[in-house]
Each structure stands twice: as structure tokens, then as C-alpha cells.
Amino acid sequence: MEKDRAYYRAVEQTLTLADFERGKHSPEHSFFHLERMRLLCALLGNPHLGVPSVHIAGTKGKGTTAAMITAILGSAGYKVGLATSPHLHSLTERIRIGPEPISKNDFTNLVKQIWPVVLEAGQNSQYGEVTWFEFMVSAAFHFFRESNVDFQVVETGLGGRLDATNILLPIVSVITSISLDHVNILGDTLAKIASEKAGIIKDEIPVIISPQHWESMNVMTEIAADCNAPVKKVSDDYSVDVKNKDLSGQYLHVRTPLRNYEFKLPLLGIHQTENALTAICAIETLKQSGYLIDDDSVEVGLSKVCWPGRFEVLETSGPTLIVDGAHNPYSMERLVETVNDHMDNCKVIIVFGAIGGHDIVNMLEPLKSLNPVLIPVSSRHPKAIGAEIVRIASANCDIVTTKAYGSVSEGLDHAFSLAGQSDLILGTGSLSVAAEVSEVIKEIPPEIYPNLP
């Protein structure tokens, strides 16, 4: 179709910009700044300033929490723009109205509208050309303004302090769970990483902080105090009981300073209950600021929230097939906890592939308790670690390991050949592995992008 061809031409055009997310060479952290992003948005008429914003940073759970807040606001009758990264299957997922990604035609038109401004900003900035992520964020801001949204919920890409989204002036800031990740860029301690994430805290703007390690919490509360930003610690005033759970979801009873809620959350895992509490805290903060959000919207919104690739159950007939984008040691520990909560005494077969820059050995360690058979794979992601490297690392961790497979689909085929009717196949190690397993099962045509240097 001509529309699809136009879309792929537009995608290729944007990928001529420097892409540090997919490119194999990342700059030093000192390279990042906000001046060029401010110039780009100024040339677009500062679209980010015209919409009430919720800004979310964190290591884990920030995308899910963003989706939860969006679902609640949508249930309250608001039109909500949602900007997240990365995507699973299509670039269009990064810019949404409510839960729905923009159309390919909308993306094509966005490129046409914004590209002259992108070039102008690159020519007039002393810092060089606009990056691909800066383009995507500014495109989201522009699209949300043109769509007359009532709110925009925006997830940071990497870090917070120098992230391209941090030109926002939000009505509430949210910081989800902090753990060690991207240590070569953000720092090798929780305190250093927390300091970068807390860079989204603004003067006198309320900040919601999800349950944290004390080291991270201390850093964030100190930065908030310096900004005179009111702090709401979710762990202090919000609690949850899991009444029941199965592979379709978990039934929650939530207590907050304002009221109690009961609903079925379709997302599994204790970490998702923490994300739900964080989202509710953010919503109640908006209510206390004067925004009209009825109580039922919390329960209705959270009962309908969908965020694929996070302990997503793809098949239950025959072997159970689950995908999860866990890609650091902390998230891998949460994944193992969730498997143990829902799957009893079954053989576990793991299709595992990782992305460069992540701590693969310490990611593999928690998996040992599952006594799995691990199938090493390499996804299509340009930064994917070679499957043979994964195989060696897995074998060195004393995990039963098969031969390496050069693609996720080949590894998945082998997993099904090994699995019995009551066994579990788990695709994990990166969101790219989760996405490619899902594409096979759901028959989703993949978007193939040009390889980057």
C-alpha cells in the first residue's frame, strides 16, 4: 500500500538522525543537554507548555505507571496524550492518544510538518543536529497540542536530568522504582542513578515517589527539599492486599488517605501492585489540585489497563507461553518471583537474549532457582548480544543451556519442541526478545529498520 510505503520512507528519514537507543556507539553522558531540545520546541511554538503534564522517570515500571495514569484519566473522560519508549512492534506506539498508537499516516504527516524545523534547529544550534529521540519527543508534544488533548503523560527515555523530555513543566512528577541499569551512563551506584532520575523534580511541583531502597529515597527527598517540592512517598500512606490471583490478573484491595478501592488488575506481579499504588497516588494528587476525577475512574481504568510485554501471557493451551521484558538483575528477580507465584512444579524453558550494556551475568543468576533449560538467542536489535556469548555466560552460571540460535523465532521453535503440555516457556532478557516472540504468536508483521553504525 502507498500509505505504508510513505510511512516507511518517513521512518527511514527520521533514522538519518543520530539514534543512541539503537546505534551501537553511545556518547559520554556529558554529551547530553537540553539546549538543543529547547531550541527545537521553541521553533515549534513550545507545544509542551500548553498541556497539563505528568512527567515520569524511574528504572522500572515507568512505562506501566504512565499507562495506568492514562487509563484512569481516560476513564474519567479526559483525552490523554501518552508518550513512552521504547516500542515493541512499531514506532507509532511511542505517541498515543489514550491507549491507541497514532496511525502510520499521522506519523508520516508529523515528519512532513516537523522536518523543516528539525533541520533549522540543527543548523542554528551550536550543539549540532537534532537527535532521533529529540525528534520523537518533540513530535509527540506537537501532535498532542494539535489533537487538543486535556493531559499529556510523558515517560523519560534515559535518566531524567538531561533527558529530552525534561523541558516539561509538569503539574506532578513521578519517580518509579530505581535500580542499577545503564551504569556506564547514569552511574554505578543507586545514589548516582537516583540523582539523575530526580532531575525531573521541579520547584514547588509535587513529586510522587514509589517504594524505594533507602539509598535512593534519601537522595530524592534531599533534591525535592532543595526544590521546595512536596513529596508523597507511596510506601508511607498507600497499601494493597492481593485478594486472589490467576494468570488473568490479580484482585486488589487498595487503601489510600482518601478512600479504598477494589478492582482486578490485568497485570501480574507484586511490582505491578506497587505501580498501581503509584498511579493512584498521582491521580489523587491531581484531584487535590482541583482536577475532576471521579472515584470509579480509578477502578475502571486500572481494570482495563493494557501494557504488553510485561509478564504477558500469550498462550495457556499446551505449554504456557509468557514474555517479559526484564533486562536488569532487579527486574529479573521480580520476574522469578512472579513465575513462582503463578506456576507450580513445572519445567521452565527460557528463550533468552540480551542487549549490550546490560549486566548479563547478574541477570542470569536469579534464573538459576527455576532450574531452567535456557535457549540462547539474538534478537534483531542492533545492540543485541550474540547468542553464542549468551550461551557461554549461561553455561558458566551452571544453567542447563542448549546450542545458540541466531534468531528469536528459531529459539522459540526449539522451545516448543522441548516443552510438554504442562511446561512453561518464558521469553525474556530484553523487550526486543519479548516483542519478537509476540510477533510470532500474534502474527504481527515486524518493522525492519536500517542497521545503524
HELIX and SHEET records of a PDB file:
HELIX    1   1 GLU A    2  THR A   14  1                                  13    
HELIX    2   2 HIS A   29  PHE A   31  5                                   3    
HELIX    3   3 GLU A   35  LEU A   43  1                                   9    
HELIX    4   4 PRO A   47  LEU A   49  5                                   3    
HELIX    5   5 LYS A   62  SER A   75  1                                  14    
HELIX    6   6 LEU A   91  ARG A   94  5                                   4    
HELIX    7   7 LYS A  104  ASN A  124  1                                  21    
HELIX    8   8 TRP A  132  GLU A  146  1                                  15    
HELIX    9   9 ALA A  164  ILE A  167  5                                   4    
HELIX   10  10 VAL A  183  LEU A  186  1                                   4    
HELIX   11  11 LEU A  190  LYS A  197  1                                   8    
HELIX   12  12 ALA A  198  ILE A  200  5                                   3    
HELIX   13  13 TRP A  214  ASP A  226  1                                  13    
HELIX   14  14 VAL A  234  ASP A  237  1                                   4    
HELIX   15  15 ILE A  270  GLN A  288  1                                  19    
HELIX   16  16 ASP A  295  LYS A  304  1                                  10    
HELIX   17  17 PRO A  329  HIS A  342  1                                  14    
HELIX   18  18 ILE A  360  LEU A  364  1                                   5    
HELIX   19  19 GLU A  365  LEU A  370  5                                   6    
HELIX   20  20 ALA A  387  ASN A  396  1                                  10    
HELIX   21  21 VAL A  408  LEU A  418  1                                  11    
HELIX   22  22 LEU A  431  LYS A  442  1                                  12    
SHEET    1   A 8 GLU A 100  PRO A 101  0                                        
SHEET    2   A 8 ILE A  95  ILE A  97 -1                                        
SHEET    3   A 8 VAL A  80  ALA A  83 -1                                        
SHEET    4   A 8 PHE A 151  GLU A 155  1                                        
SHEET    5   A 8 SER A  53  ALA A  57  1                                        
SHEET    6   A 8 VAL A 172  ILE A 175  1                                        
SHEET    7   A 8 VAL A 207  ILE A 209  1                                        
SHEET    8   A 8 VAL A 231  LYS A 233  1                                        
SHEET    1   B 3 SER A 239  ASP A 246  0                                        
SHEET    2   B 3 GLY A 249  ARG A 255 -1                                        
SHEET    3   B 3 ASN A 260  LEU A 265 -1                                        
SHEET    1   C 6 GLU A 312  GLU A 315  0                                        
SHEET    2   C 6 THR A 320  VAL A 323 -1                                        
SHEET    3   C 6 LEU A 424  THR A 428  1                                        
SHEET    4   C 6 VAL A 348  PHE A 352  1                                        
SHEET    5   C 6 VAL A 373  PRO A 376  1                                        
SHEET    6   C 6 VAL A 400  THR A 401  1                                        
END                                                                             
